[in-house]
Amino acid sequence: MPPPSASINRTASDGGTIILNKYQLTRLLGRGSFAKVYHGRSLSDDSSVAVKVIEKPAVADPAMEPRLVREVAAMRRLNHPNILKLHEVLATKTKIYLVMELAAGGELFTQLSRRGRMKEATARRYFQQIVSTLSFCHQNGVAHRDLKPQNLLLDDQGNLKISDFGLSALPESQKDGLLHTACGTPAYTAPEIVRRRGYDGAKADAWSCGVILFVFLAGYLPFDDSNSRTCIGKFINANSCFRIGSRNSLGS
């Protein structure tokens, strides 16, 4: 079913504030290759939202259209306090708009970049939230497949919100109970995905969780990001990956 049509108005003829149905788009929060994210304000109750604006030509790209469909399907299926909530999907002739919960605290990756490794109590709190949320996802047949600090957001209370389900796998993606698409971010990707064989999506997510926990506590990746695929290959063949690199302890 196509998303509901959206009406667009501007408060001034020369690039004024954009009104999208019942939302006012106030300022740009960030941009990617195919989308921009704006801060929005609900005109009905004055609450804040995030509005992801995607150009339809990009959506029509064979690589991007399935990602958008998966992201919307997964977010509609999953209702959990630590998953970024999708409020509604709107569309015009040229754009698609995902109206989502606003994660006012930004990316957890930004916090890591500024402060380095976390205190154990802080890492434990975030890790517990990640594991609990993933357990909920897996119980509902969804594997995220692209877990990394950049996809972990924070609300204004400091609670974690998992986002970006564009590479997620739904139950209908499985063949013989396994997944077969190689995807994700190399530094956080499980070895069985790199081997391009059937894999369990939940176990692949668990690997990514282990890498994230390492980053939380150490402040750097367990594998050299520029050489992660080679490192994972050595891990598969000789179980030696953890000995590669200039640092192999949790200390900084």
Backbone torsions as a table, in degrees:
resi	resn	phi	psi	omega
1	MET	NA	127.2	-179.2
2	PRO	-68.1	152.0	179.5
3	PRO	-67.5	153.7	178.8
4	PRO	-59.0	148.6	178.5
5	SER	-70.5	146.1	179.3
6	ALA	-116.4	144.5	173.6
7	SER	-102.3	138.1	-178.0
8	ILE	-116.9	129.4	175.2
9	ASN	-134.1	155.6	175.1
10	ARG	-121.2	144.1	-178.6
11	THR	-78.8	-11.8	176.2
12	ALA	-143.5	153.8	-175.7
13	SER	-70.3	-21.6	-175.5
14	ASP	-113.3	77.0	173.1
15	GLY	66.8	36.9	179.7
16	GLY	-76.5	-172.4	-179.9
17	THR	-61.5	136.5	-177.7
18	ILE	-90.4	133.0	173.8
19	ILE	-109.3	118.6	-179.4
20	LEU	-112.9	101.4	-174.4
21	ASN	50.1	-114.2	-177.4
22	LYS	-98.4	16.4	-179.1
23	TYR	-121.0	143.3	173.7
24	GLN	-107.0	120.7	177.5
25	LEU	-85.3	119.2	-170.1
26	THR	-100.8	-44.2	-177.4
27	ARG	-156.1	156.7	179.0
28	LEU	-78.4	129.9	178.2
29	LEU	-98.9	-31.4	-179.1
30	GLY	-179.0	167.9	-179.9
31	ARG	-144.8	150.6	175.7
32	GLY	-127.3	-163.1	-177.0
33	SER	-67.5	-34.0	-173.5
34	PHE	-125.4	2.0	-174.9
35	ALA	-151.2	158.9	171.2
36	LYS	-124.0	149.3	178.4
37	VAL	-119.8	127.0	-179.0
38	TYR	-114.5	150.1	165.9
39	HIS	-75.9	134.8	178.9
40	GLY	-128.3	158.3	178.6
41	ARG	-127.4	128.4	177.9
42	SER	-71.6	128.1	179.5
43	LEU	-77.2	-12.7	-178.8
44	SER	-87.5	-38.9	-177.9
45	ASP	-132.7	6.0	176.2
46	ASP	68.1	14.5	178.2
47	SER	-77.6	158.8	-179.3
48	SER	-95.3	143.6	176.7
49	VAL	-138.2	169.3	170.3
50	ALA	-111.8	136.2	-178.7
51	VAL	-120.3	114.3	178.4
52	LYS	-90.6	119.6	-176.2
53	VAL	-106.9	120.1	-175.2
54	ILE	-119.9	128.0	177.3
55	GLU	-70.8	132.5	-179.0
56	LYS	-61.6	-35.9	175.3
57	PRO	-57.0	-34.7	177.5
58	ALA	-71.1	-37.5	179.0
59	VAL	-64.2	-34.1	-179.4
60	ALA	-70.8	-15.3	177.8
61	ASP	-61.6	134.8	-177.0
62	PRO	-54.6	-31.2	-177.7
63	ALA	-82.6	-23.8	-174.0
64	MET	-96.0	-33.2	-177.3
65	GLU	-60.0	-46.5	177.9
66	PRO	-62.3	-33.8	179.4
67	ARG	-63.8	-43.0	179.8
68	LEU	-65.3	-42.6	179.4
69	VAL	-61.6	-44.0	179.8
70	ARG	-64.8	-43.1	-178.4
71	GLU	-60.1	-47.1	-179.6
72	VAL	-65.8	-44.3	-178.5
73	ALA	-62.8	-43.4	-179.4
74	ALA	-66.8	-45.0	-177.5
75	MET	-67.7	-31.5	175.9
76	ARG	-71.7	-31.4	-178.6
77	ARG	-76.7	-29.5	-170.5
78	LEU	-106.1	114.6	176.7
79	ASN	-116.7	99.5	-174.0
80	HIS	-146.5	143.4	-176.6
81	PRO	-62.9	-19.5	179.8
82	ASN	-106.5	18.8	173.2
83	ILE	-118.5	131.6	179.7
84	LEU	-57.8	125.7	-173.6
85	LYS	-85.2	134.5	173.9
86	LEU	-95.7	117.4	-178.8
87	HIS	-81.2	-49.7	179.4
88	GLU	-165.1	163.6	178.1
89	VAL	-119.7	129.3	-179.8
90	LEU	-126.0	162.0	-178.5
91	ALA	-149.4	148.0	167.6
92	THR	-117.7	-170.4	179.9
93	LYS	-66.8	-26.7	-173.8
94	THR	-117.0	-13.9	-173.0
95	LYS	-138.4	156.3	170.6
96	ILE	-118.2	139.2	-176.5
97	TYR	-121.4	122.3	172.6
98	LEU	-101.7	113.6	179.4
99	VAL	-93.4	114.2	-170.9
100	MET	-126.7	165.7	171.5
101	GLU	-58.0	140.9	177.9
102	LEU	-87.3	123.8	173.4
103	ALA	-95.6	88.9	-171.0
104	ALA	-66.1	-20.4	-179.3
105	GLY	-81.3	-6.6	178.4
106	GLY	76.5	-164.0	-178.1
107	GLU	-78.9	140.0	173.6
108	LEU	-64.9	-28.5	178.0
109	PHE	-58.4	-39.1	179.2
110	THR	-62.2	-41.6	178.7
111	GLN	-63.8	-41.6	178.6
112	LEU	-64.8	-40.2	-179.0
113	SER	-64.0	-35.6	-177.3
114	ARG	-80.8	-39.1	-170.5
115	ARG	-106.6	-12.4	-176.1
116	GLY	75.3	-147.9	-174.6
117	ARG	-66.1	156.1	-177.3
118	MET	-94.5	160.2	167.5
119	LYS	-68.0	151.2	-176.1
120	GLU	-58.3	-40.3	-178.5
121	ALA	-63.5	-39.7	179.0
122	THR	-68.4	-45.3	178.8
123	ALA	-61.0	-40.7	-179.8
124	ARG	-61.9	-43.5	-178.7
125	ARG	-61.9	-47.7	-179.9
126	TYR	-67.0	-40.8	-177.9
127	PHE	-64.5	-39.9	177.4
128	GLN	-61.5	-39.6	178.6
129	GLN	-65.8	-41.0	178.6
130	ILE	-62.1	-49.7	-175.7
131	VAL	-64.7	-42.8	179.0
132	SER	-62.3	-42.2	-179.3
133	THR	-68.0	-41.7	179.1
134	LEU	-65.4	-36.1	176.0
135	SER	-59.0	-41.6	177.0
136	PHE	-63.6	-44.4	178.5
137	CYS	-58.9	-48.2	-176.3
138	HIS	-67.1	-34.9	176.2
139	GLN	-63.9	-26.0	178.5
140	ASN	-98.5	13.1	172.9
141	GLY	80.1	15.2	-177.4
142	VAL	-111.6	125.5	171.4
143	ALA	-106.4	133.2	-175.1
144	HIS	-72.7	-52.4	174.9
145	ARG	71.7	6.4	174.5
146	ASP	-147.6	45.2	179.5
147	LEU	-73.7	129.0	177.5
148	LYS	-166.7	160.8	-177.0
149	PRO	-56.9	-29.2	179.3
150	GLN	-65.7	-22.5	179.7
151	ASN	-102.3	12.8	174.9
152	LEU	-110.2	112.7	-177.6
153	LEU	-105.7	167.6	179.9
154	LEU	-126.3	139.7	174.1
155	ASP	-86.6	-174.9	-175.9
156	ASP	-72.0	-8.8	176.4
157	GLN	-100.7	1.8	-179.5
158	GLY	84.1	12.1	177.8
159	ASN	-85.5	145.2	-175.0
160	LEU	-78.6	143.3	176.5
161	LYS	-131.6	116.9	176.8
162	ILE	-79.4	133.9	-176.6
163	SER	-131.3	-178.3	173.9
164	ASP	57.6	78.3	178.3
165	PHE	-97.1	24.9	-177.6
166	GLY	-65.2	-24.2	178.0
167	LEU	-106.9	11.9	-177.1
168	SER	-68.2	159.4	178.2
169	ALA	-117.2	128.4	176.4
170	LEU	-95.0	165.8	-177.0
171	PRO	-53.5	-36.2	-177.8
172	GLU	-70.6	-8.6	178.2
173	SER	-80.0	-12.3	-173.3
174	GLN	-85.0	144.8	172.8
175	LYS	-123.0	120.8	-176.9
176	ASP	57.7	32.5	177.9
177	GLY	80.3	4.3	-177.7
178	LEU	-124.9	161.4	174.9
179	LEU	-103.7	157.1	-174.6
180	HIS	-134.4	-5.0	-178.3
181	THR	-84.2	126.8	175.5
182	ALA	-82.0	118.9	-177.9
183	CYS	-157.8	174.4	179.1
184	GLY	111.3	-175.2	179.1
185	THR	-100.8	123.2	-169.6
186	PRO	-47.9	-44.2	-175.5
187	ALA	-65.1	-19.7	-177.4
188	TYR	-114.5	4.9	-173.4
189	THR	-86.8	137.1	-179.9
190	ALA	-68.9	147.2	-178.8
191	PRO	-56.5	-36.7	-176.6
192	GLU	-66.9	-23.9	175.5
193	ILE	-72.9	-41.6	179.4
194	VAL	-63.1	-31.0	-178.8
195	ARG	-73.1	-9.9	177.6
196	ARG	59.1	41.3	172.7
197	ARG	-118.5	171.2	177.1
198	GLY	-60.0	139.9	-177.8
199	TYR	-143.1	159.1	177.0
200	ASP	-88.1	118.0	-176.7
201	GLY	-61.3	-36.5	179.9
202	ALA	-66.4	-40.7	179.0
203	LYS	-69.7	-34.3	176.5
204	ALA	-64.8	-40.1	175.4
205	ASP	-62.7	-36.9	-179.9
206	ALA	-63.6	-39.2	176.0
207	TRP	-59.4	-48.1	179.9
208	SER	-58.8	-37.9	177.3
209	CYS	-61.0	-40.9	179.0
210	GLY	-63.0	-40.8	177.4
211	VAL	-64.8	-42.8	179.4
212	ILE	-61.4	-43.2	179.0
213	LEU	-61.9	-40.9	176.5
214	PHE	-58.0	-46.3	-179.5
215	VAL	-62.9	-41.4	177.9
216	PHE	-55.5	-46.2	-171.9
217	LEU	-87.1	-28.4	-176.3
218	ALA	-101.1	-30.5	-178.8
219	GLY	88.1	5.9	176.7
220	TYR	-152.0	165.6	-178.1
221	LEU	-74.2	146.5	176.1
222	PRO	-70.7	-21.0	177.9
223	PHE	-119.2	147.1	174.7
224	ASP	-64.7	116.7	-173.9
225	ASP	-57.0	-37.0	-178.2
226	SER	-73.0	-13.8	-176.0
227	ASN	-130.5	25.6	-170.9
228	SER	-65.6	-38.4	-179.0
229	ARG	-66.4	-40.0	176.6
230	THR	-63.2	-42.1	-179.1
231	CYS	-63.5	-44.5	179.5
232	ILE	-65.6	-36.0	176.7
233	GLY	-61.5	-41.9	177.5
234	LYS	-66.4	-34.2	177.6
235	PHE	-63.1	-41.7	-179.7
236	ILE	-65.0	-44.6	-171.7
237	ASN	-83.1	-32.8	-173.2
238	ALA	-133.5	3.0	-180.0
239	ASN	53.6	38.2	-174.7
240	SER	-118.0	7.0	-171.2
241	CYS	-62.3	-35.2	-176.2
242	PHE	-69.7	-8.7	178.4
243	ARG	-98.3	-0.7	-177.4
244	ILE	-90.3	141.6	175.2
245	GLY	114.2	169.3	-176.6
246	SER	-80.6	-18.8	-179.7
247	ARG	-132.1	135.3	179.9
248	ASN	-134.8	17.1	176.5
249	SER	-118.2	170.4	-179.7
250	LEU	-81.9	-9.2	-179.2
251	GLY	-75.2	156.5	179.4
252	SER	-101.3	NA	NA
